Every structure is written in structure tokens, then in C-alpha cells.
Amino acid sequence: MAWVYLLVAGVFEWGWPIGLKLGWTEQGTHYGWIGFALFCIAASGTLLLFAQKTIPMGTAYAVWTGIGAVGAFVIGILFFNEAATLARCFFCGPHRGRYCRSEIFQWALKTWC
């Protein structure tokens, strides 16, 4: 169950940068989006706390930040017209994703094999 908490916590990590981006614009402050960001921060941190009861802290933190970083990176490109340059993709994408996939794969092997 700890890995489920960790994966959901990583998904909530996508929500707070979205909330902050949409909540603070040239048109002014949109408190609903700021509230959404605060909710995502609290939910993500709480789920990370639950995950760390079983998963080692270093592993949990690396996977959590990896899911959040890669997710926010992809969402920025797909929905906010952020540049998908070769340099950004090289420095932001594969390195984080590879570590997350590695940790999840190792857990799956231990759990199901």
C-alpha cells in the first residue's frame, strides 16, 4: 500500500505547480487556484509521510520528486506551451524518469517474483 501512497503523492505533486501558475497571472490573483495548490501540497506531503512508514526515506523522496518533476515538465509542454527543446528534454526528462522506473521495477520484482 505504501507504493500506492507514493505514486498518488507524486501525482499530487503535479497539482501545485499548476495551481500556482494559474493562480498568479498578469490578470491578478485567482484564489481558487492558489487554494488548489495548497491542497495538493498538503495531500502530497501527507501521502509521502504515509509511504515513508514502509519505504526508505531516500527511495521514497527520490521517486516522489521524480514523479513530480517529470509530470510537471510534461504538463508544462502539453498544456502551457512551454518549449520542448532538446536541452530541456535532456536535462529534465530522462534522468528523473529512469530512476523512478528503476525503483518501481525493483519493488515489483520483490513483491511479485
Protein Blocks (a to p, Z undefined) as FASTA:
>chain_A
ZZmmmmmmmmmmmmmmmmmmmmmcfkbccfklmmmmmmmmmmmmmmmmmmmmmmcfklmm
mmmmmmmmmmmmmmmmmmnopacbfklmmmmmmmmmmmmmmmmmmmmmmmmZZ
